[in-house]
């Protein structure tokens, strides 16, 4: 009983920190239904929760799910490509390897963006890979960048804020977050998440360049990575 | 003793239903500060800032940073008694959108669709939320895990 009361008081202090191998499921309204045995289930709200990604291969040849802004057709994976992707995934830094991908889907090209090698849906941990990915010489960095887009949302808020402040991001009335005048990679100014993914990519591909560009942000990112590696 | 347990149980259950079940919820304090927009009120609630800096994009203000609370108060450079606006870096570990929608359910809530990420390799579904009565605005991405909100702006 005592422990039950302690738990009740502690509950408001819990957060819903999903593990890198889990996926976050939003709060949902469940309509009333009837089970096969005739039991009536009244309508209710299912609380948000984390669900482990397991029990199936992440290589998907097709998907019944509709992906917003993607009109192409999926195609089946072939074994050499699967091997190639698995080898590239093994090269990722350990902290990024922890972010299990729920689905890797394969398509020929990204309509309207034919040079695009990959398309990531962070919420569902889905990555669509195009022919351009398999023709690219820097596959490891493409994956590193894409998975960083998922990892961004899992960084400690104080660390992430420090990183963005150090990079010069500011938020003003009526405007999207404003990038600093100088950015590490031109498309970093699109969004803070893009800036973070680019920074992780450059941290591994060209650390000297990053260190010279912004030594403070380099150290903050190094701290973030070290703390993630310990988790 | 049973009566005491029952009281504690009821008290605990009630505390879960309140809008302030998140211990890091700073909104009451922020709303109080933004009512007066006074630096004295800001310091009364949060103390002296951990850091004072000048943003490169706006030379008319100073940023009073409170690191643990993730609050940046923008103080008028010419009138240091006045808080021009304030941001909080929210980014909590639960569905932020649902929390905020419930937290501000008594206020008018306006949403507008924003242009999505131009890079073309990450899918976003961005919206701008405005709560005019509170001078509050923030952006969220419907395709981001937990719909985490970065900055929430108040003026």
Interface residues (C-beta under 8 A of the other chain):
Chain A: X1 X5 X8 X9 X11 X12 X13 X15 X16 X17 X18 X24 X26 X27 X48 X67 X68 X69 X70 X110 X112 X113 X116 X117 X118 X119 X120 X121 X122 X123 X145 X146 X149 X150 X153 X154 X157 X158 X160 X161 X162 X164 X165 X168 X170 X171 X172 X173 X174 X176 X177 X178 X180 X181 X187 X190 X191 X192 X193 X194 X197
Chain B: X5 X8 X9 X12 X13 X15 X16 X21 X22 X23 X55 X56 X57 X58 X65 X67 X68 X70 X72 X85 X87 X89 X90 X91 X92 X93 X94 X95 X98 X114 X116 X117 X118 X119 X120 X121 X122 X123 X124 X125 X126 X137 X139 X142 X143 X144 X145 X146 X147 X148 X150 X151 X153 X155
